[in-house]
Structure formats: structure tokens, C-alpha cells
Amino acid sequence: MQLLAPDIMDEARHLTTGLLGVFFGVGVLLWWSGWRGHRFWIVLATTVGAGIVGLYSGRAHNLQPMVAGLLLAVAAGVLALALVRVLAFLAGGAATCLLVRAFLPHWNEPVIWFLVGGLCGLLLFRFWTMALTSMSGALLMGYSGLSLADRWGKLDAVGWTESRAAALNIVCIVGAALGLFIQVLQEHRRIRRQWEREEEQALAEIAKEQLDHRNRWRRAWWKWVDPRPFRRAG
């Protein structure tokens, strides 16, 4: 199984330099902060994917492709966050089926592996989202980076993907693992900062309650003292 397919690379290297740069930047953002902005990425991916499906399937339903794509993209974008668990189930099942087909082809039970992968995607939603975004970012950076190098005349991107498939697979997997580690570390730091803020707020509330209790006790004690003997003479 080739993570960087030569046929896709052949199509990607014909894109403009600006578009390849945009794809590379999106890949870096996905790889670096996929979980932190996962709601945005889920809505964006669902909207773009639904728009593309609408453009290609509009004519089959006697609709203008632009109208069908726009309406389907808006509807999918609005429903994306509500169906995020369903998308996680589908993505987990599809990824598990692809991995099993690539590494365990003799275990030909796609329905079982799809259900197992989907359930794992639901139970480990945060970890699965981090892994999926880091792998997607690594693949985007790989395709766009090699395509840019091909456009600048540094190497033959298609030849590289054909002759160095195993090495590129290892690079993509290591890069995805590194992105996953970075995202886990960022989430750990975010949770620790949140705990520290909550602890500071709790301590501040306790100190405020103690001060209010002390002030109430002083006011209650002062009521028993007759202030008339302390009035100034004359």
C-alpha cells in the first residue's frame, strides 16, 4: 500500500504553485493543531466534500451542478457538527478496512472490521481525531511538498513515489506519529492550564468567603458595643 500514490502525484504536480502552497499550509495546520480546531476542520471537510459530490451528481438528477453543489454544501456544513459522531464512526470504519486490506489481506471480513473500527472511532474520539488529522496533514504536506519540488525542477515527483514507496511510507507514518505526539502534548498542557485556572478561582472564592465571614463577625460583635460613650464631648 502506497500512502503517496503515483497517479495522484501525477495529477497534483500540475496544480499551480499558489494552490500547492495553500495545500501545504493547510497540511501544516492540520498536522500541528488538528484537535484544537477539529470543529472547524470537520465543518470545512464536510462542506467541501458535499459540494464536490453535488457538482458531480447534479446532472444525474436534472439539476444545475452549481446549484446542487451549493445547496448540498450548505446543508452538510450546517449538519456537520450534529453528525460529528456519525462521521467519526464512518471514518474509523473506513480507515480500519483499508488498513486490514493492506496488511492482513487474508482476513477478508470487511463488515466486521468496519464495525470494529467505527466503534473504536467513537470510543476514542479525541485520540482518533488527533491521529486522523495528523495523518491527513502529513499526506497533504507530502503531496504538495513533492509537487512543489517537481515544479521547481528539483526532482521527479512521480518517479520518487514509484521508486521510493517504502521509504516515503515510513516518512509519512513517522511524521503522522510526531504530529500525534505534538497534539497530545498540546492537549495535556491545555488541560493542565485549565486545572490551574480552576484551582486559582477556587482559592480566590475560598479567600473571599473567609473575608466575608470575618467581616460579618466583626459587624455582629460591634453591635453589642454601645457607641455613645465614645462620642466626642461638646
C-alpha positions as a printed Julia matrix, in Angstrom:
234×3 Matrix{Float64}:
   0.0     0.0     0.0
   1.43    3.35   -1.08
   0.45    6.35    1.02
   1.74    8.66   -1.7
   0.21    7.2    -4.86
   1.97    7.96   -8.17
  -1.29    8.61  -10.07
  -2.44   11.18   -7.51
   1.02   12.72   -7.52
   0.88   12.98  -11.31
  -2.34   14.99  -11.02
  -1.14   17.09   -8.08
   2.06   18.3    -9.73
   0.02   20.03  -12.47
  -1.6    22.38   -9.94
  -0.44   25.97   -9.68
   2.3    26.96   -7.27
  -0.07   29.13   -5.23
  -2.6    26.33   -4.8
   0.12   23.88   -3.81
   1.37   26.39   -1.25
  -2.15   26.69    0.18
  -2.43   22.91    0.43
   0.94   22.73    2.15
  -0.13   25.38    4.68
  -3.4    23.55    5.36
  -1.41   20.37    5.87
   0.83   22.07    8.42
  -2.19   23.42   10.31
  -3.87   20.01   10.32
  -0.68   18.32   11.46
   0.02   20.87   14.19
  -3.39   21.72   15.63
  -5.92   19.28   14.24
  -7.7    18.57   17.52
  -7.64   22.15   18.76
  -9.63   23.26   15.7
 -11.35   19.96   14.93
 -14.82   21.53   14.73
 -13.62   23.91   12.02
 -11.87   21.16   10.08
 -14.88   18.82   10.3
 -17.24   21.5     9.01
 -14.81   22.54    6.27
 -14.14   18.99    5.06
 -17.83   18.08    5.12
 -18.82   21.24    3.28
 -16.17   20.87    0.57
 -16.82   17.15    0.12
 -20.57   17.62   -0.13
 -20.1    20.47   -2.62
 -17.92   18.29   -4.84
 -20.46   15.45   -4.68
 -23.23   17.88   -5.6
 -21.28   19.22   -8.57
 -20.73   15.74   -9.99
 -24.19   14.32   -9.21
 -26.31   17.34  -10.15
 -26.71   16.42  -13.81
 -27.82   12.89  -12.91
 -30.8    14.4   -11.06
 -31.59   17.05  -13.72
 -30.19   19.88  -11.59
 -27.73   22.63  -12.31
 -24.37   21.41  -10.94
 -23.59   24.73   -9.29
 -26.98   24.91   -7.56
 -26.83   21.29   -6.44
 -23.28   21.66   -5.15
 -24.04   24.87   -3.27
 -27.21   23.57   -1.63
 -25.63   20.26   -0.66
 -22.54   22.02    0.72
 -24.63   24.38    2.88
 -26.81   21.55    4.17
 -23.82   19.36    5.0
 -21.99   22.24    6.7
 -24.99   23.01    8.9
 -25.41   19.34    9.89
 -21.69   18.57   10.25
 -21.36   19.25   13.98
 -24.63   17.48   14.73
 -23.42   14.4    12.82
 -19.82   14.52   14.02
 -20.12   11.19   15.86
 -21.56    9.56   12.74
 -18.66   10.93   10.7
 -16.2     9.61   13.29
 -17.83    6.17   13.06
 -17.67    6.13    9.26
 -14.1     7.42    9.16
 -12.93    4.89   11.75
 -14.6     2.02    9.94
 -13.26    3.01    6.53
  -9.71    3.51    7.81
  -9.75    0.15    9.59
 -10.95   -1.63    6.45
  -8.19   -0.02    4.38
  -5.51   -0.95    6.92
  -6.7    -4.54    7.2
  -6.88   -4.9     3.42
  -3.33   -3.56    3.11
  -1.64   -5.51    5.92
  -3.95   -8.51    6.5
  -5.48   -9.33    3.11
  -6.35  -12.93    4.08
  -8.77  -11.67    6.76
 -11.49  -10.76    4.29
 -14.25   -9.67    6.71
 -14.95   -6.03    5.74
 -18.24   -5.71    7.66
 -16.69   -6.88   10.94
 -13.65   -4.66   10.57
 -15.81   -1.69    9.6
 -17.95   -2.08   12.72
 -14.93   -2.61   14.97
 -13.14    0.41   13.54
 -16.27    2.55   13.8
 -16.79    1.65   17.46
 -13.14    2.38   18.22
 -13.52    5.73   16.46
 -16.45    6.58   18.74
 -14.89    5.37   21.99
 -11.53    7.0    21.27
 -12.95   10.07   19.55
 -10.32   12.55   20.73
  -7.35   10.26   20.05
  -8.82    9.17   16.71
  -9.37   12.77   15.62
  -5.77   13.61   16.51
  -4.45   10.62   14.58
  -6.65   11.3    11.55
  -5.76   15.0    11.34
  -2.04   14.36   11.82
  -2.04   11.7     9.09
  -4.08   13.92    6.76
  -1.7    16.8     7.38
   1.33   14.61    6.73
  -0.15   13.37    3.44
  -1.08   16.88    2.33
   2.43   18.11    3.11
   3.91   15.12    1.29
   1.88   15.56   -1.89
   2.16   19.34   -2.02
   5.84   19.4    -1.0
   6.93   16.88   -3.63
   4.74   18.59   -6.23
   6.37   21.94   -5.47
   9.81   20.37   -5.73
   8.77   18.87   -9.07
   7.56   22.24  -10.37
  10.8    23.9    -9.32
  12.82   21.2   -11.14
  14.4    19.73   -8.01
  13.19   16.14   -8.54
  10.75   13.94  -10.44
   7.84   13.54   -8.01
   6.2    10.63   -9.84
   9.49    8.78  -10.18
  10.22    9.29   -6.5
   6.86    7.9    -5.41
   7.34    4.85   -7.64
  10.94    4.04   -6.72
  10.91    5.03   -3.04
   7.43    3.89   -1.98
   8.56    2.11    1.21
  10.77    5.0     2.35
   8.02    7.55    1.73
   5.53    5.39    3.64
   7.89    5.32    6.61
   8.38    9.09    6.42
   4.62    9.71    6.33
   3.95    7.34    9.25
   6.76    8.85   11.35
   5.56   12.35   10.52
   1.98   11.44   11.47
   3.19    9.92   14.74
   5.16   13.07   15.51
   2.1    15.22   14.8
   0.01   12.99   17.05
   2.55   13.37   19.86
   2.56   17.17   19.45
  -1.23   17.34   19.56
  -1.39   15.11   22.65
   1.21   17.31   24.35
  -0.74   20.46   23.46
  -3.95   18.97   24.85
  -2.17   17.92   28.03
  -0.86   21.44   28.52
  -4.31   22.92   27.83
  -5.93   20.65   30.43
  -3.22   21.46   32.97
  -3.67   25.21   32.44
  -7.43   24.79   32.8
  -6.95   22.93   36.09
  -4.62   25.64   37.32
  -7.16   28.35   36.48
  -9.94   26.43   38.18
  -7.76   25.93   41.26
  -6.91   29.63   41.38
 -10.59   30.53   41.09
 -11.47   28.08   43.87
  -8.78   29.52   46.15
  -9.97   33.06   45.39
 -13.56   32.11   46.24
 -12.45   30.48   49.5
 -10.45   33.58   50.44
 -13.43   35.79   49.61
 -15.76   33.66   51.72
 -13.35   33.79   54.66
 -13.08   37.57   54.38
 -16.86   37.96   54.2
 -17.28   35.7    57.24
 -14.7    37.74   59.18
 -16.42   40.99   58.25
 -19.81   39.63   59.27
 -18.37   38.5    62.62
 -16.87   41.93   63.24
 -20.14   43.69   62.41
 -22.05   41.3    64.65
 -19.6    41.9    67.55
 -19.71   45.7    67.09
 -23.49   45.71   67.5
 -23.05   44.67   71.14
 -20.88   47.71   71.87
 -22.67   50.92   72.79
 -21.09   53.67   70.66
 -22.43   56.51   72.88
 -19.54   56.51   75.42
 -17.13   57.01   72.52
 -18.82   60.18   71.27
 -16.78   63.37   71.36
 -17.6    65.71   74.25
 -19.17   69.06   73.5
